Amino acid sequence: MQYIKGRTGRKLLQEFEHLRKRYYGGHLWSRGFYSATSGNVTDQMIIDYVKNQDREAEDDDNFEVSG
């Protein structure tokens, strides 16, 4: 993970000048990383969820609490 973060950090700092100014010294990422599993969720379920995120946001206007 450190290798990937090092390569991406270097590339980002080379490409975007405003990042070079903010992260002087080249320390873009922290040393840690996060990893998680999705349980009993299939790859197709994740793909469908990502594709339909915009549609779910449109439904937020019709939010109702019933009880």
Secondary structure as UniProt FT lines:
FT   HELIX           2..15
FT   HELIX           17..22
FT   TURN            23..25
FT   TURN            39..40
FT   HELIX           43..51
FT   HELIX           53..59
FT   HELIX           60..62
//
